[in-house]
Amino acid sequence: MDARSGGCSDGDSLTRDQTLLLRQKYISGTCQLHFGRSPLKVVRSSGPYLYDDDGFRYIDCSSRVNNVGHCHPATVAAAASQMATLTSPLAEPGVMPAEGIEERYCQRLLETLPPNFQTCLFTSSGAEANDLALQLAKMYTKRRDVVVIDGSFHGAVNSLLEISPKAFKNLHTEKKPWVHVIPCPDRYRGSYNDASTAAEKYFIDAKNVIDKAVQNSGPIACFISEPVFVVYGVVVPPTGWLAKIYSYIHENGGLIIADEIQTGMGRSGSHYWAFQALGVVPDIITIGKPIGNGHPFAAVITSHKIAGCLKANYRCGPVAATIGLSVLCVIEEEHLLHNATMTGKLLKEELLTLKKKHKHIGDVRGIGLMIGVDIVWCQTTKKPAPEIAEKISYRLKDEFVIIANEGEHGNILVLMPPLCLSVDDVSYIVSKLDKILTEVEVVDSHAIYSILSNSLPDSTQAEYGMRWPEDQLESDNEDSSGSSISNHYDSMD
């Protein structure tokens, strides 16, 4: 049958336009494309690369789940072999799967963690894992109140939307009275940026919110956060801040949930888990699709005592366990933690060099292969420049590099490539970003000249692709730092 008629032939026979027409007809508009104006049709992938229907190769700095590289031969072979042998999880009482593959996988996974982590509960997605972790914390403590970080997002199910400040803003919903929001300890845009005092000052602000919550609402069930705040824009908390928060939540009888969905499985470079890189130990961690290099399964890992609150069956099945084992083996055998450390350090250093050269780079931050580049109108005012960030991301696509724009303002270039990224890939990414920022600065000068002299028609300005908003030329003396989401949540507690 012809693929155009919806049959079983190879879908690659469809042109890009035909694929878009099918998408418009059958796929919900809420499932947005990464590049809405000029989408790619990606037909295959390998290592850190994506390939489009014209055969062009792109460096993938955006997908975040393929930590060992796209379509790694070992994970593909492991999946194919197990799917040809046994796929059923055999959940009937008293039935144990052959070879104990799930048990061996749990053992290997737990070997990467501190001894307080003793058992694994498996789900199909990171959102389900966070939902399950939240249930565990509330059941174990017999409390309901949750502490979260401003600007965070933990998943698109109801229980998680209720604890995600990013969702409060986007969905225009009120915060629940049992959800308590502490300021993000952002040393670039936040209230405190002195390295020697920021951790203590941000902790005091958080402590005030927690104390008020306990007084007005009730005792705390848990604190949930990413160890590195990727959703916020790859913000690394000040040294010691996370330890202070963890300790104070424990003093109040609450549990700590580390959302490692984006930050785990070696991405920090120095350790398998980002919380280890920051010198803290939570009570529960959640892991998403990187656990299976994109295969749809996830996990909640905790102690036997906490997990004992649940009676339901949370197994992963032989296919997921086999893939998970192969991912752990590849990380170890190919020294991907070391590679993430080396290439991540090089990438960050090169980007910091670009910051000295280009006025639109306000900040470069991150650890390992999770790096954020804060794009601003001016380094002095720190005013977020999402228009420029979007322009950069589209131009990088033209130069065969795929990135994502994140953060409250959409002005953070987030680079989270597979851990097998090479030094040559780093050099290519940096050279193209350098080229594009230079182009943008040239356009800047033309746009400014046009506004000041009114000598260029709109058509010429449009040709440059940059129709700046009217306030982009605000005086550097004006307070337009674009600071983080306001602390108006405090008034709701």
Secondary structure, DSSP 8 states (H G I E B T S, - for coil): --GGGT-SS-GGGS-HHHHHHHHHHHS-TTS--SSSSS---EEEEEBTEEEETT--EEEESS--S-TT-BT-HHHHHHHHHHHTT------STT---GGGHHHHHHHHHHTTS-TT--EEEEESSHHHHHHHHHHHHHHHHT--EEEEETT----SSHHHHTT-HHHHHHHT----TTEEEE----TTTSS---TTTHHHHHHHHHHHHHHHHHHHT--EEEEEE-SSBTTTTSB---TTHHHHHHHHHHHTT-EEEEE-TTT-TTTTSSSSSHHHHTT---SEEEE-GGGGTTSS-EEEEE-HHHHTT--S----HHHHHHHHHHHHHHHHHTTHHHHHHHHHHHHHHHHHHHHHH-TTEEEEEEETTEEEEEEBS-TTT--B-HHHHHHHHHHHHHTTEE-EEESTTS-EEEE---TT--HHHHHHHHHHHHHHHHHHHHHHHHHHHHHHH--S-HHHHHHHT----GGGG--TTS-----SS-SGGGGG-
